[in-house]
Each structure stands twice: as structure tokens, then as C-alpha cells.
């Protein structure tokens, strides 16, 4: 049944890469960022003394763990074709709530559960507006960012709350210098990698991110799948808030507000596309580490923190530009 | 009869590389007359229109305008010379007012400010010329499609167009709106504007045109005045002698052995309308529904796919009766798989892999412990499906967007076949697909029917309607007009009925 004409039109790019298709088009985006990460690490380990020590590596990973947890949720939403700006409001809300509840004498698991429930509620609100009513995700999550952040301030009465020492368990060391929250973060990273790559839900998230209309016509429950991405994102954000509060034994309405952009930046650095359907957990890990390493290295070199912001911004722009060029090279091929 | 032509085409030809898409076209368009341009898809109509409107440069020949040889290097130059084109897809700005759209090229200004008063005045004057009284402050989106079309015409006339090219202007209009537009076009002709009218609807073409030009394979096949030709003769000329008789199908027509599925009382008032459509589809056959754009055939496909919610009516098989499915999931629950017409927007996720796209309808089948995916069986079935459908790809993990259109279409069909539907509904399954893939897809449909599936093929491609079906229904204006089987199933008859010359 196959025929000559078909063969000539399709076999050319299949058998041998056409000469027009550049190197740029074939490298996975995350690999380039990974390479860049290695270069940055080599740079800092030669120029910043004390960078490549066990102690400092632990510092990098532990300070990156909150961002990593939030980025996992962000990743799901971005792959499904949306994004979640409310992360920076849900984190302080969960942190403040956790602090208030534990201060009142709630047991730690109960307080944690209550915070996660708040996350589920925020996620369901997003699902209703963004996935069901199809309101723009930018506007919706900007609104909920403002609302959740505001409620956090109200709950904390504008002050920095402290937590009872028992609530600091997540920041305690489990073995060596490794704290509990890092262990949990690693477990979540592995779990989410498997969910995305090897579960029905994960594959469906990629599909609706790739083309929601095609998925709907094929009978996929787009609202359920897209909704689970938003719910998981808010749950991860509230867990990140709890970790942050537990780590610092303090909570305020401002903490973690910058994590919205950091998580989005990390996910995009890791090869996710804001148009949906692309992205991976290993990529997001590399993205988070890159941002974390740059911040840490510059701190060791005693470069003021506001320069770090500038550098992070430039790195993000470079990565996005690069992936755009890559896309173009692919299309030209 | 032969007055001074407004524009003359002399030996116009166009080559793309070694491909000769247009050759030796000589045409005169007299001021105040209308030339109807007809031909099958690929006959060279769009190329010719492109050349006259300055979008495409001709390879040979010349355009003579008012005794002067002209070469348009851009649509802007053609417009300046008085040639306006109303493309099939109107190009207006939806959220601006009618007046703002009319004067888009040149908004009246006072210093740095736009003068709304002058805008409304000039806009109203422009519509007056067409005898239209619409409040020009209304937004374009508030107008009916026919009114939008007329606003576009008024816009072209504002640029002093003396020749208007209309490319399928009625494709999305109701009968009543079409009539209204025709009336206005007659008035325009009377006022001395020349028209080139391109439409698959031959009845309209005959109503408005003074001369009919038939293009076939890039050449001018015939040029006759309306009085000296007929729709049937035109259809034969369009198709050529070799296609005058229907291709006989090597597969015997299936007798009425399969269980019938009845679509009863299908109605919708949104465009394209359906009026009391009853269709009987049988297991074991490929039933074709042929109609031009706007005939309602597309609504049958979309309705069965759960892709259009506003259709009333029922679908029944044996003793079970369902409503027209209201969602793709409902359609699927009824055992229907639907291949939508737009594979890129509605059919495939182009940045996902071949395997993911193939298994989109049946992913639940590979659900293992705690809904983990049994990836190995997913991939092996995807591979088997790629083999069966003769898809050419490097691996099932390759992104679908990297494949050719024909292979994408094969994947779309294969993904629906994987669901093993009892009713397979296809809408324009081979649009923009190479001939090899097209044959492959057609033979797969036949195979599926022979295994007991009921296949409904909705198409506006007459060749496909004849080649790939056992039985053919022809639709026009939302009604099933005729059923063609056996010796009556010919391209000529199908086209004539769809285009409105016979009932």
C-alpha cells in the first residue's frame, strides 16, 4: 500500500538529518542549561573559596528545596498549558496559617493537613475559573496571588509570627547535615518525575498542554486533568510554605513572595514552554539548581544580593531566547 | 458586445520551478460586466486571482489596463490601479467600528486626533453608495456575515475600485443573505463596476455573470457567454472528458445486510443550517455525504462527533435511541469515533509524540497498578498501529509535528481506529494530503467497513466522494437532496446537484 511518492516526501528527514537542520535544533533544551550549570559550578569552584565544600553544597540544596517544591507544582501547570502566579501568595498564607495553628497547640500533622486543604481550595478556585470558565490564567492567578497574599497579611496581623520549636521538625537534621525537608523534597521530585512520565494523569497533562481542543475531541476530560494540575500546584505551594515556616521558625505575610517568579524561571530554564506540552522534572531540577548556585556563588564572592537579581534575570532571558531560536531552527528544518 | 475592456489579460502564465500552474490565459473584462471564473481545486483559479490582484507575479504574459501595459509588483499597486479583492477569509478588525474599518487605510485626522465626526460622515457616505443604511458606529462583530461582506466591498469601492474580485463570497452565507448580496452586486454592475466572481456554487455564478470562464489544469478550457452555455456543460468542462463518467468501484456495493443506524430529524438553525435531515447508515458500508461548503454536510459530521451542541435530533440503532451527542465524550460512549476536519487545531497535539497521539483515546487500556501506565504495552501497540496504517516515522517517540501532512492524517485516523468504534465518522479526512496517503486512507476505510464498522465520510471533495464511498448522499441548503448509487454515482451528477442545477 505504501508508494513511491510517500517515500520521497517523508523519508528524507527520517533517514539522514537534512543539512539545513542545525545542531541547535537537535539538542534538548535542558541539556544546554545543564551544560551551563556545569560551567557555572566550575567557575565558582575556582573563583569562590569554600564553594565546593560539603557544608556549602548542603546549604545550596537546603535553600533551594522550598523553590524546588513550588517549582514541581508550577511545572505541572506549565506543561498543562497555563501558569500559576499565585504560588507567591499561597506560600506565605500556608506559612502564617501553619504558625498560627501550631502556636494554638495543634499537632504538627494536623496543622500541615489544614494548610494542604487550603491549597486544595485555591486549586479548585483556579480550576473553576481557568479550566472550566476559560478565564485567562494570568489574570486569574494574579488575582488569587493578591487575595491569598492579603489573607496571609491579615492572619498575621502584619507581623512576623514565631513558631513553637516542635513545629521546626522539618528543618531538623535527619542524618548528617541533611534536613528532613530536603529528604521530602527529593522524594517528591522522584515521585513527580514518575507521575509525569509513567502515569495516566501525567501523560494526559502533556496531551492537554499539547492541544487541549484535540484532547477534548478525543474524549479526554480536560477539566479534570487541567484541574488536577492546578490543585497539585497549589498543594505543592502550601507545602512549600509549611517547609519555609518550619525551617525558619517564623512566618510573615511577605515571605516567599519572590518564589512565584523563581519557580516559573526555573521551570522555563528547564525546557518547559509556556505554550504547554513541554517540560520535565529533571529539567526543572537543573533550573532550580542553576538559580540556586548562581545566588550562592555570588553571596560567597560578597556580591550584593541585588546584583543576583539582575544576573538571574539575564540568565532567564538568555535561556528563553535560546529556546526560541531552537524552535525556529527546528521549524526551518 | 465587445466594448473597451477595463482590463485585458494577455497570455498570462505562471511556473513554480518546473511546475506549470497556469498558461496562456487570455481574458477581457468589460467595464460593468461580470466574469464568472470556475474550476476544480488546483485548476489555477487562486493563482490567476493572485496575479490580477498583484499578490503573485506572473512568469509570462501581461496585463493591459486602459490601453497601457501594467505590471503590479504589490497588492497596493493593484489597488491604486482600481482593482480590489474581497478574499474568502475577510480581513477586518472585529472590535473596531464599521466606520473605522471602512476608512482603515486613511483615518480622518485633526492634528493628532482622529476626527470621529468626519469618520462617521465618510463611512455613512460609503455605505450609501451600496444602498446600505447601517449605523457605522456599530462594531463589525455586531453585523451579519453578509453585512460584513458588503462593508468589505464598500471599503474596496472607497479605494476607487473599478474591478472587484470576489472569492467565494457566499461560502458562509444563508440563502437569504446570498440573495441580498446578489442584489447589491447587480446594482454595482449597473453602476459600471466590473466583477470577477469565483464560486463553487454554479447557480450563483450563472446568475451574476455575463461570461463564464472555465479553468482546467492551468489552462483556459472554455469561455462562453451565459446565454450560450449551461451548468451541466460547465461541470463537464471543469472535470474534463476523462472524468465524465464515474469511476466504478472494484468493491461490490454492500447489500442491506448490516444493522442500520438512523439519524432522525436533525435540525439546527446556526450556520450551516440543517433542515429535517434523516440519514440511514449501515454497518459494513462507507456512506458518503457530499456537499459544498455551507451545505450542512459538515454539521452532520460535527454533530455525530459531539463537536456541535446545538443540533436537535436523534441517533438510533436497533431499539436504542440517543440524542445527538452533546460532547465528544458522549459521542464516544455511543461508540462513535470522530476524525475532525482540522487536524492541526482539532486533531493532533503536534508537539507530542506519535505514540501519545495514537493512544489518546485508549490510554486507560494501559492502566496498571494504581493507574501507573504500562508504557511497554502502550508503545508496542502504537508500533503495531504505525505498521498497519503505513505511517512513516523514525520512531513512535518522534514528535508528530515533524511528519508530513499525509502521515499526520494517517496517525489521526489510526488513533480513532484504535478505539475500535462501531461508527467511524470522518470529516474531510484527506484535505491537503498527498495522493499516496489519500489512497491508503481510503482503502483503510473500506477495510474497516468490511470488518463490520459503519463508516460515515463527510467531504466537499467530489473525487473523494465518488472514489471512497459505497453510497453517496448529496446535500444542499441543509437538506439531503439525493442518494447516488451504482451508475448514478458520478462526479458530474454529484456536483450538479450540490451546485444547485438539479434537484
Interface residues (C-beta under 8 A of the other chain):
Chain A: X1 X2 X3 X4 X5 X6 X7 X9 X10 X11 X13 X14 X194 X198 X199 X200 X201 X202 X203 X204 X206 X207 X209 X210 X211 X213 X214 X215 X216 X217 X218 X219 X220 X221 X273 X277 X278
Chain B: X305 X306 X307 X328 X329 X331 X332 X338 X340 X345 X346 X347 X348 X349 X350 X351 X352 X356 X360 X361 X363 X364 X366 X367 X371 X372 X373 X375 X390 X392 X393 X394 X402 X403 X404 X406 X407 X415 X434 X435 X436 X437 X439 X440 X443
